């Protein structure tokens, strides 16, 4: 079982396996996303963070259809939606589960490392965010309703560390 974020792999939205090790040395913000959610406009804030800190931060989007079936589309449709509506340039990955028996290993690791309120591990909704330090150690978990703009200060601290 991997013990650091950089030890994991995931399939990107184009079907290519990617190592999280390629992001070593950068602060990483992992987000479970959905295209038909009331929180979907957060894509704009996530893209702004990526543009604000291009050399120090990478946002990683992981589409998930487990909450209200708000991500029913194919990877190709998701990629097109993100590009057309929010001009997303940060890496997007194939659709995954973040809870249950088929939870992606990255999210199993992050939920254990950074549990939510009162120590609960399950992801409660789309746009839960995990901040990971340059060394691959998880730093903080943010609720779905916490906007990208509200976590910029935490990102700045992680970059400076």
C-alpha positions in Angstrom: 0.0 0.0 0.0 1.5 3.4 -1.0 2.3 5.7 1.9 2.7 8.9 -0.1 0.6 10.7 -2.7 3.5 10.5 -5.2 3.3 6.7 -5.0 -0.1 6.5 -6.7 -1.2 6.2 -10.3 -4.5 7.2 -12.1 -5.8 7.1 -15.6 -6.2 10.6 -17.1 -9.3 11.7 -19.0 -7.6 10.7 -22.3 -7.0 7.1 -21.1 -3.3 7.5 -20.3 -1.9 6.1 -17.0 -0.2 8.9 -15.0 2.0 8.7 -12.0 1.3 11.2 -9.2 5.1 11.3 -8.8 5.2 13.6 -11.9 3.8 16.3 -9.6 6.6 15.9 -6.9 7.9 19.3 -5.9 4.6 21.0 -6.5 1.7 21.7 -4.2 -1.3 19.6 -5.4 -5.0 20.3 -5.0 -7.1 17.1 -5.6 -10.8 17.7 -6.3 -13.7 15.4 -7.0 -15.6 17.2 -9.7 -19.0 17.1 -11.4 -20.4 18.9 -14.4 -24.1 19.2 -13.4 -23.8 20.3 -9.8 -24.6 23.6 -8.1 -21.0 23.8 -7.2 -19.7 23.3 -10.8 -18.9 27.0 -11.2 -16.0 26.3 -8.8 -14.2 25.1 -12.0 -13.6 28.8 -12.7 -11.9 29.3 -9.3 -9.8 26.2 -9.7 -8.6 27.3 -13.1 -7.8 30.7 -11.6 -5.7 29.1 -8.9 -3.8 27.0 -11.6 -3.1 30.2 -13.5 -2.1 32.2 -10.4 0.5 29.6 -9.3 1.6 27.9 -12.6 5.0 26.9 -11.3 4.1 25.8 -7.8 0.6 24.3 -7.9 -1.2 21.7 -9.9 -4.9 21.2 -9.6 -6.1 17.6 -10.4 -9.8 17.0 -11.3 -11.3 13.6 -10.7 -14.9 13.4 -12.1 -17.3 11.4 -10.0 -20.9 10.4 -10.6 -21.7 9.2 -7.0 -23.6 12.3 -5.8 -27.0 12.9 -7.4 -25.8 11.4 -10.7 -24.3 14.8 -11.5 -21.5 13.5 -13.8 -23.3 11.1 -16.1 -21.3 11.9 -19.3 -18.3 10.2 -20.9 -14.7 11.3 -20.4 -14.7 12.9 -23.8 -17.9 14.9 -23.0 -16.5 15.9 -19.6 -13.3 17.2 -21.2 -15.2 19.1 -23.8 -17.5 20.6 -21.2 -14.6 21.7 -19.0 -12.8 23.2 -22.0 -15.7 25.1 -23.5 -17.3 26.4 -20.2 -14.3 27.0 -18.0 -11.2 26.7 -20.2 -9.7 24.1 -17.9 -6.0 23.5 -18.5 -5.2 21.5 -15.3 -5.1 17.7 -15.6 -8.4 15.9 -15.5 -8.7 12.2 -14.9 -11.1 9.5 -15.8 -14.3 9.1 -13.8 -13.9 7.4 -10.5 -15.6 6.5 -7.3 -14.6 8.3 -4.1 -16.7 6.2 -1.7 -17.8 2.6 -1.4 -16.2 -0.7 -2.5 -14.8 0.7 -5.7 -13.2 3.8 -4.1 -10.1 4.9 -6.1 -6.9 4.2 -4.1 -6.0 7.9 -4.2 -9.2 8.9 -2.5 -9.0 6.0 0.0 -5.5 7.2 0.9 -6.6 10.9 1.1 -9.7 10.2 3.2 -7.7 8.2 5.7 -4.9 10.8 5.9 -7.3 13.8 6.1 -10.7 12.8 7.6 -13.6 15.2 7.5 -15.6 16.6 10.3 -15.6 14.5 13.5 -13.1 12.1 11.9 -15.6 10.9 9.2 -13.8 9.6 6.1 -16.6 9.4 3.4 -16.7 12.2 0.9 -20.0 14.1 1.4 -20.4 15.7 -2.0 -18.8 17.0 -5.2 -15.9 19.4 -5.0 -14.3 18.1 -1.8 -10.7 19.3 -2.0 -7.4 17.9 -0.6 -4.3 20.0 -0.4 -1.0 18.0 -0.7 2.4 19.4 0.1 5.4 19.4 -2.3 6.7 16.3 -0.5 3.5 14.3 -1.2 2.1 14.5 2.3 -1.6 15.5 2.6 -2.0 18.8 4.5 -5.7 19.6 4.7 -9.2 18.6 3.5 -11.7 21.2 2.5 -15.5 20.9 2.4 -17.3 21.1 -1.0 -18.7 24.5 -0.2 -15.3 25.9 0.6 -14.5 27.9 -2.6 -11.1 27.9 -4.3 -10.8 31.6 -3.4 -11.1 30.7 0.3 -8.2 28.3 0.2 -5.7 30.5 -1.6 -4.1 31.4 1.7 -3.6 27.8 2.6 -2.1 27.2 -0.9 0.3 30.2 -0.4 1.4 28.7 3.0 2.0 25.3 1.4 4.0 26.9 -1.4 6.1 28.8 1.0 6.8 25.8 3.3 
